Amino acid sequence: MFQKKDQEAEPRFDQFDTLIGKATRIEGTVRTTDPLRIDGQVQGEVTSENDLVVGETGTVTGDIDCSNILLAGTVEGNVTASGQLHITSKGTLKGDARIRTFILDEAGTFEGNCRMQKEDPLPDKPERGSGKKNDNQ
């Protein structure tokens, strides 16, 4: 009823093509274009052009860049998502987040800074009162 006209597709955390299982440990960079679920351990950068799930037994030590992320495990690193970050009641993020929307369930843990992006992120601008003079002055 109150849906936006050009609303982005809802995250699909129940469907994934790649699974890093509980008994799997990866050291290095993980890149995929498909939805990804991590139930094991990844030490390194994770990049997905799609949705990412870090399950309750999953841990990532490194930065993550994806479309949407559901975090039920532990991430120690920065998260960049063009869409949603959802930290469940058992999820922990120790790092900064640059995202469009943010959901933190009760008892979920977030230790870091959060920067909310608009639909079309603009380049960083100097903050007001930063001491830099304008050319017009």
Steps between C-alpha positions, in 0.01 A plus 500: 500500500780747590764352273731737313470506122858411417566297811798269474430127507477352848802297615467124442701346784334159464653433157872461434717331239828476693546359850813513712421221747565475876812287457652730235768762566605735221796737512505758221251690288156360419328653194168394354214634294255254658324505838737364767456340842789467746467247783875441529798733541634754254814698570520762227283721284154383386341660193163401355294678237200341670365424849717354778407301809743444786337216693514449878817289471656727239790738564661752267820681591530758225297752305173413326346665192161372380142594409326397824632318805330295769740462791426225752867416566807717557673752276817684599546750220318771309176433315390682185158410363306677225182390678424359842706390802297282737671389822300228673480441876805269478696713254807712574666767289827650623574758235350786305196473275419695184149397400161622378273343766582353841313251718639403841304236686483509879817342649690542172841668535643788298830661600599764248378793296211496257469717191167491323517543122232654287378338181769667287801552729675832446873552541607602849467872565691697763297541817363843592732686728798294390710817482534493121412825328272515201645649178216755500614660826 
